Amino acid sequence: MNDGYVRKVRAIMASTIWTEAEDWPGPRLRHGDVAARLAERRAALGNPELPRNGGANRTDSKRALLAAIEDVGGRW
């Protein structure tokens, strides 16, 4: 890989932060507000245990990663 290619890739992948409001007609949601509403709804339902993904289509590497997480006591 040459240096010019690396610079081009970095330029393409550069993250930008918008400093001006976009013309978006829809509602704007704040993550904290949505998380609070979700927590209230779950509490009102008695904090049910949601069904987990069965994982029938997981790759071998994903299965290995999840097994390693469980081996160290984590719950994915």
Residue, then its C-alpha position, 0 to 999 in steps of 0.5 A: m500500500n503506498d502513502g498516497y493511498v493511505r492518505k486518501v483512505r484516511a480522508i475518506m474515513a474522516s469523521t465530521i461533526w456538524t456545527e450547524a443544524e440541518d434542515w430536518p423537519g422531524p422531531r429531534l430526540r436526545h439519547g438521555d431522554v429516550a433512555a429514561r423513557l425506556a427505563e420507565r416503560r420497562a419498570a412499569l412492566g416489572n422489568p421483564e427479561l427480554p428474549r435473547n437472539g438464538g444465534a443460529n446464524r452466528t459466525d465461528s469467530k462470533r461464537a468464539l468471542l461470546a464464549a471468551i466473554e462468558d469464560v471471564g464471567g461476562r454476560w453479553 
